[in-house]
Amino acid sequence: MREFSYEALPMRVVFGPVSRLGAEVAALGLKRVLVVCGPGHASLGAQIADRLGAELFAEARMHVPVELADRASELAAATGADGCVTVGGGSAIGLGKAIALRHNLPIVAVPTTYAGSEMTPVWGLTENGVKRTGRDRRVLPRSVLYDATLTVSLPPRLSLTSGVNAMAHAVEALYAPDLTPLIALQAEEGVRALAAALPRVVADGADLDARSDAQFGAWLCGTALAACTMGLHHKLCHTLGGALDLPHAETHTIVLPYVLAFNTAPAALARALGTDDPVEALWHLGGKGSLRDLGMRADDIAGVADLVAASSYANPRPATRDDIAALLQAAWAGEHP
């Protein structure tokens, strides 16, 4: 007999036009929100801030540097913000979470990528080259608005890597020690949806049905991450991002096949991808890149391996420091996983 416990995370998810954002903010009783985005979404963020009568902070960056979180949190306090609207990908959502963590402000997330961070209570902050992560219900967005039209400007390569980043959440959930039957179904379907949608998105970036399907997959994969313990893959990617400032989605895309080969792919992943070799499928889907392509140096491998080996994390197969270094070496060189 299986034994497990499942606890649902309270959140409202809306698939619809961004024009519904005002109603989502009002439904939470928010009167003075802070809109957070990155420089690439400054125009969209300004439009939304103007519509909501809100302040704008348009400086979100990858891996949420702690000094940036300090400045954004100070603005939230100075303006008397009672909530936070995040517009963008993981960088904007991550910064919104940092603000929520300090001021206990409810978040309304408007994702423009497929990373899935909007579905999780996971936060991350980078200080002195080390990225710390944790879980806290205070950073879980209260409402998420998915509008496929906001992802049309996402370039093909970034659309792909963002989607594989989301798939990585589901992959680790499928072998997590606290996986439950409901999350297993969501994780499998999330991977299946993204695997079908991403080639269509890359082929035609204006295909709103494909982009909406990708958002659906990202939603399910993010939900899987929210409910399960992260393993070696996320530990590696967080360490690489914090220590070397590597691009988040690209790093996930490159590292995932190597970790999956090390851990052995779960049967549900093979079903979702429609193949007997999920490692090969993900390696080809991601474009067979390398960490060297992202700017990592060969002499960075030892230091990153030391950082990863120094921390404890759940993983189906124990990984020694030498195992980690060998995995990084292969991913750095772009070898066949």
C-alpha positions, -999 to 999 in steps of 0.1 A, spaced: 0 0 0 13 34 -9 17 60 18 19 97 10 6 131 19 -4 159 -4 -10 195 5 -25 218 -21 -10 253 -25 -36 281 -26 -34 300 -58 -57 314 -86 -46 307 -122 -61 326 -151 -56 320 -188 -67 352 -205 -58 387 -217 -36 410 -196 -66 434 -196 -79 412 -168 -50 421 -145 -68 450 -129 -96 427 -118 -71 402 -104 -54 430 -83 -88 443 -71 -100 409 -62 -71 407 -37 -81 441 -22 -48 457 -33 -48 495 -36 -11 504 -41 10 478 -59 46 479 -70 51 467 -106 84 448 -110 100 439 -143 134 437 -161 148 463 -185 136 443 -214 100 446 -203 102 483 -192 77 495 -218 51 468 -209 58 473 -172 52 511 -176 19 505 -194 7 481 -167 19 505 -139 1 534 -155 -31 513 -159 -29 503 -122 -17 537 -109 13 520 -96 51 526 -90 75 508 -114 108 491 -106 123 479 -139 157 466 -129 151 429 -123 182 407 -131 190 370 -132 197 352 -99 183 381 -78 214 399 -65 208 407 -28 217 444 -33 190 447 -60 165 430 -37 175 456 -11 167 485 -34 134 471 -46 124 463 -10 132 499 0 111 513 -28 82 490 -18 84 503 18 88 539 8 58 539 -15 36 520 10 30 491 -15 4 466 -3 12 441 -31 36 433 -60 28 427 -97 56 409 -114 59 411 -152 84 390 -170 103 357 -165 121 341 -136 141 373 -129 111 395 -123 92 369 -104 123 361 -83 127 398 -74 90 400 -65 95 370 -43 124 387 -25 102 417 -18 74 395 -6 98 376 17 108 408 34 74 426 35 49 398 33 33 414 2 9 393 -20 22 387 -55 2 388 -88 24 372 -115 22 379 -152 47 355 -168 62 362 -202 84 330 -203 78 293 -196 101 289 -166 73 281 -141 87 300 -112 53 317 -108 38 285 -95 63 279 -66 70 290 -31 108 288 -39 129 319 -36 165 326 -44 190 353 -36 226 357 -48 253 372 -25 291 371 -30 288 345 -58 266 321 -38 230 316 -46 208 307 -16 174 292 -21 145 283 2 108 277 5 83 301 21 45 303 15 48 341 17 65 342 -18 39 320 -35 20 342 -59 -17 346 -50 -28 350 -86 -11 341 -119 -23 355 -153 -12 337 -184 -16 357 -216 0 340 -246 3 373 -265 29 385 -240 53 357 -250 52 364 -288 83 386 -285 103 358 -268 130 348 -294 129 311 -306 160 300 -287 149 316 -255 114 302 -259 130 267 -262 154 270 -233 127 285 -211 105 256 -219 132 230 -212 139 248 -179 102 241 -170 105 205 -181 135 201 -157 112 210 -128 89 181 -137 118 157 -144 132 161 -109 97 159 -94 93 125 -111 121 110 -90 117 131 -59 114 113 -26 82 132 -18 64 126 -52 27 120 -49 4 104 -75 -13 136 -83 20 155 -89 32 125 -110 3 130 -133 8 167 -135 46 164 -141 41 138 -169 14 159 -186 35 191 -182 65 175 -200 42 160 -227 25 194 -233 59 213 -236 75 186 -257 46 190 -282 44 228 -281 80 239 -281 89 228 -317 57 246 -329 67 277 -310 102 277 -325 88 271 -360 63 299 -358 66 323 -329 33 339 -337 14 306 -332 -7 316 -302 -22 281 -297 13 267 -295 24 294 -270 -7 289 -249 0 251 -249 36 259 -237 22 280 -209 -1 252 -199 29 228 -197 49 254 -178 20 257 -153 19 220 -146 57 217 -145 60 246 -121 33 230 -99 54 199 -97 85 218 -86 64 235 -59 53 202 -44 85 182 -45 121 184 -32 147 195 -57 177 173 -65 211 173 -81 200 191 -113 187 222 -95 216 222 -71 240 223 -100 221 250 -120 217 272 -89 254 269 -81 265 276 -117 242 306 -118 252 321 -85 290 314 -88 294 322 -125 263 342 -134 255 318 -163 221 324 -180 195 305 -161 174 288 -188 204 279 -210 221 264 -181 191 242 -172 188 231 -209 224 220 -211 228 204 -177 195 184 -177 205 155 -201 237 149 -181 220 147 -147 192 126 -162 218 101 -176 235 100 -142 202 94 -123 184 71 -149 152 85 -165 119 76 -149 94 56 -170 69 85 -169 94 107 -187 98 82 -215 60 81 -219 57 119 -219 84 123 -245 72 93 -266 106 77 -267 127 49 -251 156 73 -247 146 104 -229 182 115 -224 188 115 -261 155 133 -268 162 161 -243 198 165 -256 186 169 -292 157 191 -281 180 215 -263 204 218 -292 233 198 -278 251 229 -264 278 231 -238 286 251 -206 317 263 -224 294 280 -249 279 299 -220 313 313 -209 322 287 -182 360 280 -181 375 246 -176 392 258 -144 357 267 -130 348 230 -128 366 222 -96 353 251 -77 317 245 -87 320 208 -79 333 217 -44 304 240 -38 278 214 -49 294 186 -29 295 208 2 257 209 4 232 182 11 202 177 -12 178 149 -21 188 128 -52 179 92 -62 216 84 -67 243 96 -43 268 118 -61 304 121 -49 325 152 -55 342 132 -83 309 123 -99 299 159 -99 331 170 -114 329 144 -141 293 154 -149 304 191 -151 333 182 -173 311 164 -198 285 192 -198 313 218 -202 327 200 -232 293 192 -247 301 155 -248 273 130 -256 256 124 -222 
